[in-house]
Amino acid sequence: MATQHSSAGTSSLTDHYSILEWLAAGIVGLLTIPVGLLVPGYFYMKASNGNSGEHTTLEIWTVILLGIFGIAAVELGGRKGAKILWGLALGVVLLVVVLAVILGVLAMPLAL
């Protein structure tokens, strides 16, 4: 005989997201005040509504590491939106690295 567990009033926020995810969200929130506080707020809203189970690990860490852009990508596109945002973020990082190398090479003759 299967027993049913009542989750009314007994569920905690760590039932929905791990302590590591809450800790990372809190650190991001504190380091990027005021906009960064949307990250733990978003997790709290999802956990209290019971919608957090629909998120994959990729979506959770996209929200934590990419903040407001991650929230928008996950809400609008789910897992596919998270992948697209990571691709864009990687593209921006690569562009910055390439520009730094080019500017470094151009500045070398001036230093001599």
Steps between C-alpha positions, in 0.01 A plus 500: 500500500646833397500782746451856400711772653334830559726786399277772636706713735792259517689584183808714529684702240780243489249239383486691172857623459819375665684690770784560251257660254350721772848597620617585147182699435548691827863582422410618150216703646725670753782566253272657242253696713231617414433311175672183622244463777257393230680163481420376854162672470429306182595171668287584803202580275541176304545292817200652677280452192617140461624559143866433574483135399471596136856644491802301391844548650605698192211740546569545872868583449417724203282707732766504773796590280336723240253680725217697347593381151490141625158551655368643174654221291364224724154652525473567127678199355556243773796271439538616140505863613768418758715335233460799267598741779811295586595507131461878493700538823779282361498707181536823697788357705678381186448839334651679800800263501557548126476879534744496793748297297466729198540813710796342680671422170433851370633659818827300498681719244406809703658354812834448327 
